[in-house]
């Protein structure tokens, strides 16, 4: 299927690994000009450079702290200067804070809300004018099922993600006046570097597949496994497509059935 994304320009934050890298790979495969950023430029260059079919003339790479408004505006300005515009944003930069509320510091709480809210809003407002000039402007916020179904082990991350989901709905209404759509993908447990690090730190005698299957069973994931970054990226790319032109202010669960809300 032709998603009508060829020769469009899409910004992806947090693109050096996991979902951001998988999304970049799929966008390159669709013939998209990709502007990708991450905190570690060397790692980003190595990761994106390894994508088959990558044309350096159609990829713009840079460092960017998404919580720093000036940093974001500089990066976005560079993208517009090079490619002439922006058609889509994938606000993916983020992390999870694995800690109960009683063990979370005030500074950690501020950092979580800063990253989840400004990690999207800084990028959206910097690119808003460019998106409005596109005939298919689209924003996808990478969020989590935690935003609707909080977990005590991720108390502050759950709260910050709920705030981002609420903000996404507000942005969808606001940017609709520009003709720009704003949606979310809500993740369950996805096999990314964070989970690999937790496995290595766990001291378990199990291999990764058995260890992750135990966690999937404990968390009530109907499909009995973690998802993959590519499975998430598919929905992100689909929401960016002009074929999704009547979809805004909504979210897609990619959680293997872990969501228990109606």
C-alpha positions as CSV (number, residue, x, y, z in Angstrom):
1,X,0.0,0.0,0.0
2,X,1.2,3.5,-0.9
3,X,1.0,5.6,2.3
4,X,1.5,8.8,0.2
5,X,4.5,9.8,2.4
6,X,7.2,9.7,-0.3
7,X,9.2,13.0,-0.4
8,X,7.6,14.4,2.7
9,X,9.7,15.5,5.7
10,X,9.2,14.0,9.1
11,X,11.0,14.9,12.4
12,X,11.7,12.0,14.8
13,X,13.0,12.7,18.3
14,X,14.8,10.1,20.4
15,X,15.8,8.4,17.1
16,X,19.0,6.6,18.0
17,X,17.4,3.4,19.3
18,X,14.2,1.5,20.1
19,X,10.9,2.9,18.7
20,X,12.5,6.1,17.3
21,X,15.0,4.1,15.3
22,X,12.4,1.6,14.1
23,X,10.2,4.5,13.0
24,X,13.1,6.2,11.2
25,X,13.8,2.9,9.4
26,X,10.2,2.5,8.3
27,X,10.0,6.1,7.1
28,X,13.2,5.7,5.1
29,X,11.6,2.7,3.5
30,X,8.6,4.9,2.5
31,X,10.8,7.4,0.8
32,X,10.5,10.1,3.5
33,X,13.1,12.7,4.2
34,X,13.8,12.2,7.9
35,X,15.1,14.7,10.4
36,X,16.3,12.7,13.4
37,X,17.7,13.9,16.7
38,X,19.0,12.3,19.9
39,X,21.3,13.3,22.7
40,X,24.2,11.2,21.5
41,X,25.1,12.3,17.9
42,X,27.7,9.6,17.3
43,X,25.3,6.9,18.4
44,X,22.6,8.4,16.2
45,X,24.8,8.6,13.1
46,X,25.9,4.9,13.6
47,X,22.3,3.7,14.1
48,X,20.7,5.6,11.2
49,X,23.7,5.0,8.9
50,X,23.2,1.3,9.3
51,X,19.6,1.5,7.9
52,X,19.6,-0.1,4.5
53,X,18.8,2.3,1.7
54,X,19.6,5.4,3.7
55,X,20.5,8.4,1.4
56,X,22.6,10.9,3.3
57,X,21.1,13.7,1.2
58,X,17.6,12.8,2.5
59,X,18.5,12.5,6.2
60,X,19.2,15.3,8.6
61,X,20.8,14.4,11.9
62,X,21.4,16.5,15.0
63,X,21.6,16.6,18.8
64,X,18.7,18.1,20.6
65,X,17.5,18.4,24.2
66,X,13.8,18.4,23.8
67,X,13.3,20.0,27.2
68,X,15.3,23.1,26.0
69,X,13.1,25.4,23.9
70,X,16.0,27.2,22.2
71,X,17.7,23.9,21.4
72,X,14.5,22.6,19.8
73,X,13.9,25.8,17.8
74,X,17.5,25.6,16.5
75,X,17.1,22.0,15.4
76,X,13.7,22.6,13.8
77,X,14.9,25.7,12.1
78,X,17.8,23.7,10.6
79,X,15.4,21.1,9.3
80,X,13.2,23.8,7.6
81,X,16.2,25.4,6.2
82,X,17.5,22.2,4.6
83,X,14.3,20.5,3.4
84,X,12.1,23.6,3.0
85,X,9.3,22.5,5.4
86,X,8.0,19.8,7.7
87,X,5.0,17.5,7.2
88,X,5.1,15.4,10.4
89,X,6.5,15.1,13.9
90,X,7.1,12.0,16.0
91,X,7.6,13.1,19.6
92,X,9.3,10.0,21.0
93,X,12.1,11.1,23.3
94,X,11.4,9.8,26.8
95,X,12.1,7.3,29.5
96,X,10.3,5.6,32.4
97,X,11.1,6.1,36.1
98,X,10.7,2.7,37.8
99,X,10.0,3.8,41.4
100,X,7.1,3.8,43.8
101,X,5.8,7.3,44.9
102,X,7.3,7.0,48.4
103,X,10.8,6.5,46.9
104,X,10.6,9.4,44.3
105,X,12.2,12.7,44.9
106,X,10.7,16.1,44.1
107,X,13.4,16.7,41.5
108,X,12.6,13.4,39.8
109,X,8.9,14.3,39.7
110,X,9.8,17.7,38.0
111,X,12.1,16.0,35.5
112,X,9.4,13.5,34.5
113,X,6.8,16.1,33.9
114,X,9.3,18.4,32.2
115,X,10.3,15.6,29.7
116,X,6.8,14.3,29.0
117,X,5.2,17.7,28.5
118,X,7.9,19.9,27.0
119,X,9.3,16.9,25.1
120,X,6.3,17.2,22.9
121,X,5.2,20.8,23.3
122,X,8.6,22.3,22.5
123,X,8.8,20.4,19.3
124,X,5.2,21.1,18.3
125,X,5.3,24.8,18.8
126,X,8.7,25.1,17.1
127,X,7.3,23.3,14.0
128,X,3.7,24.6,14.1
129,X,4.1,27.2,11.3
130,X,5.8,24.6,9.0
131,X,3.2,22.0,9.7
132,X,0.4,24.5,8.9
133,X,2.0,25.0,5.5
134,X,1.9,21.3,4.7
135,X,-1.2,19.8,3.1
136,X,-0.9,16.8,5.5
137,X,0.5,18.1,8.7
138,X,0.5,15.4,11.4
139,X,1.9,15.0,14.9
140,X,2.2,11.6,16.7
141,X,3.0,11.6,20.5
142,X,4.5,8.4,21.7
143,X,2.8,7.8,25.0
144,X,1.9,4.8,27.1
145,X,-1.1,2.8,28.4
146,X,0.1,4.0,31.8
147,X,-1.6,7.3,30.9
148,X,-5.0,5.6,31.4
149,X,-4.0,2.7,33.6
150,X,-1.4,3.8,36.2
151,X,1.0,1.4,37.9
152,X,2.3,1.9,41.5
153,X,5.8,0.8,40.3
154,X,5.7,3.7,37.8
155,X,3.7,6.2,39.8
156,X,5.2,9.5,38.6
157,X,5.7,8.3,35.0
158,X,2.0,7.3,34.9
159,X,0.9,10.7,36.1
160,X,3.2,12.5,33.7
161,X,1.9,10.4,30.8
162,X,-1.7,11.1,31.8
163,X,-0.8,14.8,31.6
164,X,0.7,14.3,28.1
165,X,-2.5,12.4,26.9
166,X,-4.6,15.3,28.1
167,X,-2.3,17.8,26.5
168,X,-2.4,15.9,23.2
169,X,-6.2,16.2,23.1
170,X,-5.9,20.0,23.7
171,X,-3.2,20.3,21.0
172,X,-5.4,18.3,18.5
173,X,-8.2,20.8,19.0
174,X,-5.9,23.8,18.8
175,X,-3.9,22.7,15.8
176,X,-7.0,21.6,13.9
177,X,-7.4,25.2,13.0
178,X,-4.1,24.9,11.1
179,X,-5.2,21.7,9.4
180,X,-2.7,19.7,11.5
181,X,-3.7,16.4,13.1
182,X,-2.4,15.3,16.5
183,X,-2.7,11.7,17.8
184,X,-1.0,9.3,20.2
185,X,0.2,5.7,20.3
186,X,-0.1,4.2,23.7
187,X,2.5,1.6,24.5
188,X,2.4,-1.4,26.7
189,X,5.6,-3.4,27.4
190,X,7.9,-3.0,24.4
191,X,11.2,-4.9,23.9
192,X,13.6,-1.9,23.9
193,X,16.9,-1.1,25.5
194,X,15.3,-0.2,28.8
195,X,14.0,-3.7,29.3
196,X,17.3,-5.2,28.1
197,X,19.1,-3.2,30.8
198,X,16.6,-4.3,33.5
199,X,17.1,-7.9,32.5
200,X,20.9,-7.6,32.7
201,X,20.6,-5.9,36.1
202,X,18.1,-8.5,37.4
203,X,20.5,-11.3,38.2
204,X,18.0,-13.9,37.0
205,X,19.1,-17.3,35.9
206,X,16.5,-17.2,33.1
207,X,17.2,-16.3,29.5
208,X,15.6,-13.1,28.2
209,X,12.7,-14.7,26.5
210,X,11.7,-16.7,29.7
211,X,12.3,-13.6,31.9
212,X,10.2,-11.3,29.7
213,X,7.4,-14.0,29.4
214,X,7.2,-14.1,33.2
215,X,6.8,-10.3,33.3
216,X,4.2,-10.4,30.6
217,X,2.2,-13.0,32.6
218,X,2.5,-10.9,35.8
219,X,1.3,-7.8,34.0
220,X,-1.7,-9.5,32.4
221,X,-0.6,-9.2,28.8
222,X,-3.1,-11.2,26.8
223,X,-0.7,-12.1,24.0
224,X,1.9,-13.3,26.6
225,X,4.9,-11.4,25.3
226,X,6.5,-8.0,24.9
227,X,5.8,-6.0,21.8
228,X,8.5,-5.0,19.3
229,X,9.6,-1.5,18.3
230,X,8.6,-2.3,14.7
231,X,5.1,-3.1,15.7
232,X,4.8,0.3,17.3
233,X,6.5,2.1,14.4
234,X,3.9,0.7,12.0
235,X,1.1,2.5,13.8
236,X,3.1,5.7,14.1
237,X,3.8,5.8,10.3
238,X,0.2,5.0,9.5
239,X,-1.0,7.9,11.6
240,X,1.4,10.2,9.8
241,X,0.0,9.1,6.5
242,X,-2.5,11.4,4.6
243,X,-4.6,8.3,4.4
244,X,-5.4,8.9,8.1
245,X,-6.5,12.4,7.2
246,X,-9.7,12.3,9.2
247,X,-8.1,10.9,12.4
248,X,-7.1,13.4,15.1
249,X,-7.4,13.7,18.9
250,X,-7.3,9.9,19.3
251,X,-4.9,7.2,20.4
252,X,-4.0,3.7,19.3
253,X,-3.2,1.1,22.0
254,X,-0.1,-1.1,21.1
255,X,-0.1,-3.2,24.2
256,X,-0.9,-6.8,23.4
257,X,-4.2,-6.6,25.3
258,X,-2.8,-5.3,28.6
259,X,-5.2,-2.4,28.7
260,X,-8.1,-3.2,31.0
261,X,-10.1,0.0,30.6
262,X,-13.1,0.4,28.3
